[in-house]
Amino acid sequence: MALKVIKRLQLLRQTGAHLCLPGELSRTRLLSVPIGEPMCVACLWTSADRCIQRQGCRKLSQPDCGRMSLSTITKDPFYTTGSVSLHKDSVPRFRLSQLHRPTDAEEKAFHDRLVSCSSSRQVLRLLRTVEIMSDTMAAAALHCVADIEQDGISLKDPKVLEEDTLRALCCQLERDSGRLTEAGLVSALLACTRLYVDPWSTLVVRLVSESQERLDRGQMSVGQLCTLGQALLALEGPGCGMLEQLMVQLQRQGPGQWSLVELTAVYRLLQAGVGEEGRYQDLLNAMHTYTLSVTSRMDPPAISSVLSALVVLNQTQVMPLVISLCKQAVRHIPNFRDEELGLVLGALMHFGHSDHFLVEAMERHVPKMTFTSHPETVTKVMQYFGRRNILSLPVFDAVAESFVYRADEYSTSQVARQIMPFGKLGYLPPNAGEVFRKVEAILHARFSHFQPRTLLNLLHSCILVERFPVNFVSKVFNRYFLQQLQEQGSGVDRIVLAQLTQLYMTVKLECPFYEGPRLLPKYRVKSFLTPGRSLETPVDGHLYNYVKTGLVDLLGARTYFASRVLTPYCYTLDVEIKLDEEGYVLPASQIDDIYKRIAVCIDGHKRFTVNTRQLLGKEAIKQRHLRLLGYEVVQIPYYEFENLWNKTEVVEYLHKKIFPLSYRLSW
């Protein structure tokens, strides 16, 4: 900010011209500067009536508080359209007091009443009942208004800042900025950024100037430095010069000397942008080490804040800390607020960690919260279980029950993300009929509201559990929809083409009455097995080798079966055995006189949910389709094969599985 001021001052001296004050775009205010006259930077570049440095050079003689006006900022790179500019104020109706501060009980009562406010009008009514308040109370009131009115990058109702009560409060903060406590000063400045107050308004410039003076004294606490850092990030971004000075002071004490509140505040500051591009990694490493020793004392807000920061800062080397935080989170599952629980689950998904104690705690808690929690929190719960391949009947059944009653209030993304885990894990809840009737009703009512890939994910999840969206497939195979799929991303990636192909195969195989559009050949794939994300799970190498050895012993030679066979129907067979009409095994290379094909599915751990023997949805549909295509499917699950102790048992087992009605020959 100081650099901007100097540059504008140099331009002014060169031209001697009239300048329009930054931020006052809706009304032009000109300031004439005679060439050669000594100038005060703060007076020139704010709407102050006197110098803001040390409360006045007394260059101007107007009264301190005139009329406040509001304007919309469209210029500053860190403030987008909809931000509000505050200039001068009306006559104050109450005063801030430092000599006779309200008692702790009075402040607590005020904060309790503030928390209960659900609208800005209620906050203003509360302020009108208070004649004397502390600066921290005033800042808390501004924060409360910001909590209520913030809507993305603007305020829901910018006119709220034109209220006399709020303008009077801002006037007091502006006039008494030099007498504010450090806590009240930095909190008020942060509140101004959250209310999108013009960064070149008198109020903000005075608060920033005063903050700079306090920073120079080096007496701010860690928490106050973090609050100031958040405000500076909002004003100027991570390149702000004051931030560097602030971080130097913050590192004077090691993390071991910080309280838990200060520790989480520093994590949030680094997460907000100060720690981007790997900056302050040494500080982060020291913080991680200290945090690992104090996780047992962390409360839900601290746990969620630290986990969220680790994700944003991409701290991939801290799995011991993630595991420790997860263990602590288990103790607090019922106490997390919706947003906090969402952050915790999001972090655990990011780091790929699951814990059976956490699952048990969620199974006790989720059935109690599905009807009352925020839709995004319920969605995050389902995403976590789906991503980690954990099939929990108490969780899935509770979510399915609430879905029937609450789905109308969900966004299209939330609808899809709650249904997708059912398809992925191949599970149908007891009320499956009601659930998918609700899905169909939502598709009819809001089909055009779905993003193309979100819609495709939803429909593909339905076919995994034998729910066929025939009424909507024709719209998906429509050229316009396929064009939208291409435009949404950089072309159509392979997994999208695979989903389209499998959706088309399902309709042709399981819905013979379908007479809608066909999927054009250019949108079809030849194999569902692809590197990375795939519609098939690759065979487990170790399990395959054991089965292969047993098959050689059973059939007499390696030539009597083929491995990893790509069929014309996009599926890859782990093992294929061919029989003639009399039931004799044919060489794998033979292509004529084949009466029966046996598809041996060697199902390792990854083809099942992690906590049950439920086959994943993509493996279930594969075996279902292979049967419809004429294959005899033989499943060799890991949990049966692992119980075999020797070669004889393996051969006997394979014979009973593959040739249950014939006698085994000895070679």
DAZINOR-V211625 format. One record per backbone hydrogen bond with DSSP energy under -1.0 kcal/mol. CO is the residue of the C=O (numbers start at 1). NH is the residue of the N-H. E is the energy in kcal/mol with one decimal. If there is no record, write none. Layout:
BEGIN
co = (CO/CO)
nh = (NH/NH)
e = (E/E)
END
This chain:
BEGIN
co = (1/2/3/4/5/6/7/8/9/10/11/12/21/23/34/40/41/52/53/69/71/76/80/95/103/104/105/106/107/108/109/110/111/112/114/119/120/121/122/123/124/126/127/131/133/134/135/136/137/138/139/140/141/142/143/144/145/146/149/154/157/158/159/160/163/164/165/166/167/168/169/170/171/172/176/181/182/183/184/185/186/187/188/189/190/191/192/193/196/198/201/202/203/204/205/206/207/208/209/210/211/212/213/221/222/223/224/225/226/227/228/229/230/231/232/233/237/241/242/243/244/245/246/247/249/254/255/259/260/261/262/263/264/265/266/267/268/269/270/270/273/276/280/281/282/283/284/285/286/287/288/291/294/295/299/300/301/302/303/304/305/306/307/308/309/310/311/314/315/318/319/320/321/322/323/324/325/326/329/332/337/338/339/340/341/342/343/344/345/346/347/348/355/356/357/358/359/360/361/362/365/366/366/369/374/375/376/377/378/379/380/381/382/383/384/385/386/389/392/393/394/395/396/397/398/399/400/402/403/406/407/411/412/413/414/415/416/419/420/421/422/424/429/431/432/433/434/435/436/437/438/439/440/441/442/446/447/451/452/453/454/455/456/457/458/459/460/462/462/463/468/469/469/472/473/478/479/480/481/482/483/484/486/489/493/494/495/496/497/498/499/500/501/502/503/504/505/506/507/511/520/521/528/540/541/542/543/544/545/546/547/548/549/550/551/552/557/558/559/562/565/567/570/571/573/574/575/576/577/578/579/579/580/584/587/596/597/598/599/600/601/601/603/604/605/607/614/616/617/618/619/620/621/622/623/624/625/626/627/632/634/636/637/637/638/641/646/647/648/649/650/651/652/653/654/655/659)
nh = (5/6/7/8/9/10/11/12/13/14/15/16/24/25/37/44/45/55/56/87/85/79/83/133/107/108/109/110/111/112/113/114/115/116/117/123/124/125/126/127/128/129/130/95/97/138/139/140/141/142/143/144/145/146/147/148/149/150/156/151/160/161/162/163/167/168/169/170/171/172/173/174/175/176/179/185/186/187/188/189/190/191/192/193/194/195/197/196/84/201/205/206/207/208/209/210/211/212/213/214/215/216/217/225/226/227/228/229/230/231/232/233/234/235/236/237/240/245/246/247/248/249/250/251/252/257/258/263/264/265/266/267/268/269/270/271/272/274/273/275/276/279/284/285/286/287/288/289/290/291/292/294/297/298/303/304/305/306/307/308/309/310/311/312/313/315/314/316/318/322/323/324/325/326/327/328/329/330/332/335/341/342/343/344/345/346/347/348/349/350/351/353/359/360/361/362/363/364/365/366/368/369/370/373/378/379/380/381/382/383/384/385/386/387/388/390/389/610/396/397/398/399/400/401/402/403/404/406/407/409/410/415/416/417/418/419/420/423/424/425/427/617/432/435/436/437/438/439/440/441/442/443/444/445/446/449/450/455/456/457/458/459/460/461/462/463/464/465/467/466/470/472/473/476/477/482/483/484/485/486/487/488/491/491/497/498/499/500/501/502/503/504/505/506/507/508/509/510/511/514/523/524/535/544/545/546/547/548/549/550/551/552/553/554/555/556/560/561/588/576/573/570/528/567/565/564/600/562/598/586/595/596/583/580/590/579/632/577/634/575/603/636/638/607/608/616/609/620/621/622/623/624/625/626/627/628/629/631/630/599/601/603/640/641/642/644/650/651/652/653/654/655/656/657/658/659/662)
e = (-2.0/-2.3/-2.3/-2.2/-2.3/-2.4/-1.8/-2.0/-2.2/-1.7/-1.7/-3.1/-1.7/-1.6/-1.5/-2.3/-2.3/-1.0/-1.6/-1.2/-2.1/-1.6/-1.6/-1.4/-2.6/-2.6/-2.4/-2.2/-2.6/-2.6/-2.1/-2.3/-2.5/-1.2/-1.4/-1.5/-2.5/-2.3/-2.1/-2.3/-1.9/-1.0/-1.5/-2.4/-1.9/-2.0/-2.5/-2.2/-1.9/-1.8/-2.4/-2.2/-2.0/-2.2/-2.7/-1.8/-2.7/-2.5/-2.9/-2.9/-2.1/-1.6/-1.8/-1.3/-2.4/-2.6/-1.8/-2.2/-2.3/-1.9/-2.0/-2.5/-2.8/-2.5/-1.8/-2.9/-2.3/-1.8/-2.1/-2.1/-2.3/-2.2/-2.0/-1.7/-2.0/-1.5/-2.6/-1.1/-2.1/-2.0/-2.6/-2.5/-2.1/-2.8/-2.8/-2.6/-2.2/-2.3/-1.8/-2.3/-2.7/-2.3/-1.3/-2.4/-2.1/-2.1/-2.5/-2.6/-2.2/-1.8/-2.6/-2.3/-1.7/-1.8/-3.1/-1.3/-1.6/-1.4/-2.6/-2.8/-1.9/-1.9/-2.3/-1.6/-1.4/-2.3/-1.8/-2.6/-2.4/-1.7/-2.2/-2.0/-2.3/-2.1/-2.6/-2.4/-1.9/-1.4/-1.0/-2.0/-1.2/-1.3/-2.1/-2.7/-2.0/-2.3/-2.9/-2.1/-2.0/-3.1/-2.3/-1.3/-1.9/-1.7/-2.4/-2.5/-2.2/-2.5/-2.3/-2.2/-2.2/-2.4/-1.6/-2.3/-2.8/-2.4/-1.2/-1.6/-1.1/-2.2/-2.8/-2.1/-2.6/-2.3/-2.2/-1.9/-2.3/-1.7/-1.2/-1.8/-2.7/-2.1/-1.9/-2.3/-2.5/-2.3/-2.2/-2.3/-2.2/-2.1/-2.4/-2.3/-2.2/-2.2/-2.2/-2.6/-2.4/-1.4/-1.7/-3.1/-1.5/-1.7/-1.4/-2.9/-1.8/-2.3/-2.3/-2.1/-1.9/-2.6/-2.5/-2.1/-2.7/-3.2/-2.2/-2.7/-1.0/-2.8/-2.9/-2.6/-1.6/-2.5/-2.3/-2.0/-2.2/-2.3/-1.3/-2.4/-2.1/-2.1/-1.4/-2.3/-2.2/-2.6/-1.6/-1.5/-2.5/-1.3/-2.8/-2.4/-2.3/-2.4/-1.6/-2.3/-2.6/-1.6/-2.0/-2.0/-2.2/-2.2/-2.3/-2.4/-2.3/-2.2/-3.1/-1.4/-1.2/-2.7/-2.3/-2.4/-2.0/-2.7/-2.6/-1.9/-1.6/-1.5/-1.1/-1.0/-2.3/-1.6/-2.0/-1.8/-1.2/-1.3/-2.3/-2.3/-2.0/-1.9/-2.1/-1.5/-2.1/-2.0/-1.2/-1.7/-1.9/-2.4/-2.2/-2.4/-2.5/-2.7/-2.4/-2.3/-2.7/-2.4/-2.0/-2.3/-2.6/-3.0/-1.5/-2.2/-2.3/-1.8/-1.6/-2.5/-2.0/-1.7/-2.3/-3.0/-2.2/-1.9/-2.5/-2.1/-1.8/-2.1/-3.2/-1.9/-1.1/-1.1/-3.0/-2.5/-3.5/-1.3/-2.6/-2.8/-1.8/-1.9/-2.8/-2.3/-3.2/-3.0/-2.3/-1.9/-1.6/-2.2/-1.5/-2.8/-2.6/-2.2/-2.7/-1.1/-1.1/-3.3/-2.1/-1.7/-1.8/-2.5/-2.2/-2.2/-2.3/-1.0/-2.1/-2.1/-2.6/-2.4/-1.7/-1.9/-1.7/-2.4/-1.5/-2.5/-3.1/-1.3/-1.2/-1.9/-2.5/-1.7/-1.9/-2.4/-2.4/-2.4/-2.6/-2.2/-2.1/-2.0/-2.6/-2.4/-1.3)
END
